[in-house]
Amino acid sequence: MLAAMFSLHGVRRGFDGVALFEHLDLELAAGRTTVLIGPSGCGKSTLIRLLLGLLWPEAGEVRFAGTPLSPDTVLGLRRRMGYVVQGGGLFPHLSARGNATLMARHIRWPRARIEARLAELAALTRFPADALDRYPLQLSGGQRQRVALMRALMLDPDVLLLDEPFGALDPMVRHRLQTELREVFRGLAKTVVMVTHDLGEAGYFGDQVVLLRAGRIVQRGTLSDLVERPAEAFVDDFVSAQRTLLDSLGRAAS
């Protein structure tokens, strides 16, 4: 059995007095890609923020590699996590180079080490070296996502957490970047946790898919498990709705 990189036990979290997660238990295996999926408001992004220590549970515990996340441990543990937010989250006043190397400069890596790591990541993510001194507004959407990924990978973290990393991209760029990033993830063999609304994307990346609804885990397993062995009617409805959307788009395009 694979060791757990993240463990959540009895986690409760709400907003404005209304509970979202009541008693959440979940383990995410090390070295695997887990995709969180579900309708808007189901708790996907909140769960990512709990894993990062950007939000704290009101009850229960979140552990990272066996260590409880707490105000005393979070800064050290967070350096072992890379985070890609929706839209990339680049600082507009920093160049691609400045954005990608931000954390390494913050913790005072030697310049030669930073430049060597940046060159390695630019090659890994297929980011053009001659674009490193451009600013975010001078980059394409796909290039901005590559910079965000380089920034997340700069410190060689154990874990990558990605919140809707392809949501703002046009379909052709999205498809190309999905293909390239799956190769990157497999080559690095890191633990990856990704949020998406797209069931096809979840199946493409995920070793495990976790379907959420209103703060509750409805089903976890492979995409085939969800499609062929739905745990309840909502799973079948969710899968069917995405199939219906794809069929409608296909008929409109033909």
C-alpha positions in Angstrom: 0.0 0.0 0.0 1.3 3.5 -0.9 2.2 5.8 1.9 0.0 8.9 2.3 1.4 12.3 1.5 -1.7 14.0 2.9 -4.1 12.7 5.5 -7.2 14.5 6.7 -9.0 13.1 9.7 -12.3 14.4 11.0 -11.9 17.8 9.3 -14.6 20.4 9.8 -14.6 23.7 8.0 -17.3 26.2 7.3 -17.9 29.8 6.4 -20.1 32.4 8.1 -21.4 29.8 10.5 -22.4 27.4 7.7 -20.5 24.1 7.6 -19.0 23.0 4.3 -17.0 20.0 5.5 -18.5 18.3 8.5 -16.3 15.2 9.2 -14.0 14.8 6.2 -11.6 11.8 6.1 -9.2 11.5 3.1 -5.8 10.1 2.3 -3.8 11.1 -0.8 -1.1 8.7 -1.8 2.5 9.8 -2.3 3.8 9.7 -5.9 0.3 9.6 -7.4 -2.0 12.2 -9.1 -5.3 12.8 -7.4 -7.9 15.0 -9.1 -10.7 16.7 -7.2 -13.8 17.2 -9.2 -17.4 18.2 -8.6 -19.9 21.1 -9.2 -19.2 24.7 -8.2 -19.3 25.2 -4.5 -18.6 21.6 -3.6 -15.4 22.4 -1.7 -12.6 21.6 -4.2 -10.7 24.8 -3.8 -11.3 24.9 -0.1 -9.8 21.5 0.2 -6.7 22.6 -1.7 -6.3 25.6 0.7 -6.6 23.3 3.7 -3.8 21.1 2.3 -1.6 24.2 1.9 -2.3 25.6 5.3 -4.0 28.7 3.8 -7.1 27.7 5.7 -7.3 25.9 9.0 -9.9 23.3 10.0 -12.3 24.2 12.8 -12.0 20.6 14.0 -9.9 17.6 13.0 -6.4 17.5 11.6 -4.5 17.8 8.3 -1.1 16.0 8.1 1.6 16.4 5.5 4.0 13.4 5.2 3.0 12.4 8.8 3.5 15.9 10.3 0.4 17.9 11.4 -0.1 21.2 9.6 -0.1 23.9 12.3 0.9 27.6 12.6 4.3 26.3 13.9 5.0 23.9 11.1 3.3 25.4 8.1 6.1 27.7 6.7 8.6 24.9 6.6 6.2 22.4 5.2 4.9 24.8 2.6 8.4 25.0 1.0 7.9 21.3 0.2 4.7 22.2 -1.8 4.3 23.9 -5.1 1.1 25.7 -5.8 -0.4 26.8 -9.2 -3.4 29.1 -8.8 -6.2 29.7 -11.3 -4.9 31.9 -14.1 -1.3 31.4 -13.0 -1.2 34.2 -10.4 1.9 35.9 -11.8 3.0 39.3 -10.5 2.6 41.7 -13.4 5.6 43.9 -12.4 8.0 40.9 -12.5 9.4 39.3 -15.6 9.0 35.6 -16.3 12.4 35.1 -14.8 11.5 37.2 -11.7 8.2 35.3 -11.2 9.8 31.9 -11.6 12.7 32.5 -9.3 10.8 34.5 -6.6 11.0 31.9 -3.8 14.6 30.9 -4.5 15.6 34.5 -4.3 13.6 35.0 -1.1 15.4 32.2 0.7 18.7 33.4 -0.8 19.8 30.6 -3.0 23.1 31.5 -4.7 22.7 33.2 -8.1 24.4 30.4 -10.0 22.1 27.8 -8.4 19.0 29.8 -9.3 20.1 30.2 -13.0 20.9 26.5 -13.3 17.6 25.5 -11.9 15.7 28.1 -14.1 17.4 26.7 -17.2 16.5 23.2 -16.2 12.8 24.1 -15.6 12.6 26.1 -18.8 13.7 23.1 -20.7 11.3 20.8 -18.8 8.3 23.0 -19.4 9.3 23.9 -22.9 9.4 27.6 -22.1 11.5 29.6 -24.6 14.7 31.0 -23.0 14.4 34.2 -25.0 11.0 35.0 -23.3 12.4 34.8 -19.8 12.8 38.6 -19.6 9.3 39.3 -20.9 6.5 40.4 -18.5 3.2 38.5 -18.1 1.3 40.9 -20.4 3.8 40.1 -23.1 3.3 36.3 -22.8 0.6 34.0 -24.2 -1.8 32.2 -21.8 0.1 29.0 -22.3 3.4 30.7 -21.5 2.1 32.3 -18.4 1.0 28.8 -17.1 4.4 27.5 -17.9 6.0 30.3 -15.8 3.5 29.5 -13.0 4.6 25.9 -13.1 8.3 26.8 -13.1 7.7 28.9 -10.0 5.9 26.1 -8.3 8.7 23.6 -9.2 11.6 25.9 -8.4 12.4 24.6 -4.9 11.9 21.0 -6.1 8.9 20.4 -3.9 7.5 16.9 -2.9 4.0 18.0 -3.9 2.3 20.0 -6.6 -1.2 21.5 -6.0 -3.0 22.9 -9.0 -6.3 24.8 -8.8 -8.0 24.8 -12.3 -4.6 25.3 -14.1 -6.1 25.1 -17.6 -9.4 26.9 -17.0 -8.5 30.3 -18.7 -6.8 28.8 -21.8 -8.3 28.4 -25.2 -9.1 24.8 -26.3 -6.0 24.2 -28.5 -3.5 25.7 -26.0 -5.2 23.8 -23.3 -4.9 20.4 -25.1 -1.3 21.0 -25.9 -0.4 22.0 -22.4 -2.3 19.1 -20.9 -0.3 16.7 -23.0 3.0 18.3 -22.1 2.2 18.5 -18.4 1.1 14.9 -18.1 4.5 14.0 -19.4 6.2 16.3 -16.9 4.2 14.8 -14.0 5.0 11.3 -15.0 8.6 12.1 -15.5 9.0 13.8 -12.1 7.0 11.1 -10.2 5.8 13.7 -7.7 2.5 13.8 -5.7 0.1 15.9 -7.6 -3.3 17.2 -6.4 -5.4 19.0 -9.1 -8.8 20.7 -9.1 -10.9 20.6 -12.3 -14.5 20.8 -13.4 -13.8 18.6 -16.5 -14.3 14.9 -16.1 -12.2 14.1 -19.2 -9.3 16.1 -17.8 -9.8 14.3 -14.5 -9.5 10.9 -16.2 -6.6 12.0 -18.3 -4.4 13.1 -15.3 -5.8 11.2 -12.3 -4.6 8.0 -10.8 -7.4 8.7 -8.4 -10.5 10.8 -9.0 -12.3 12.2 -5.9 -15.9 13.4 -6.7 -17.2 16.0 -4.2 -20.7 17.3 -3.6 -21.6 19.9 -1.0 -18.5 19.2 1.1 -19.0 15.4 1.0 -16.9 12.8 -0.8 -19.4 11.0 -3.0 -17.0 8.6 -4.6 -13.3 8.1 -5.1 -11.5 5.7 -7.5 -10.5 5.7 -11.2 -12.6 7.4 -13.9 -13.7 3.9 -14.9 -15.0 3.3 -11.4 -17.1 6.5 -11.6 -18.4 5.7 -15.1 -19.0 2.0 -14.7 -19.7 1.6 -11.0 -21.3 4.8 -9.7 -21.7 4.8 -5.9 -25.0 6.7 -6.1 -27.4 8.4 -8.5 -25.5 11.7 -8.3 -22.4 10.1 -9.7 -24.3 8.8 -12.7 -26.0 12.2 -13.2 -22.7 14.1 -13.0 -21.1 11.8 -15.6 -24.2 11.9 -17.8 -24.3 15.7 -17.7 -20.7 16.0 -19.0 -21.4 13.4 -21.7 -24.5 15.4 -22.7 -22.5 18.6 -22.9 -19.8 17.0 -25.1 -22.4 15.5 -27.4 -24.2 18.8 -27.7 -20.9 20.6 -28.6 -20.1 17.9 -31.1 -23.5 18.3 -32.8 -23.1 22.1 -32.9 -19.7 21.8 -34.5 -20.7 19.4 -37.2 
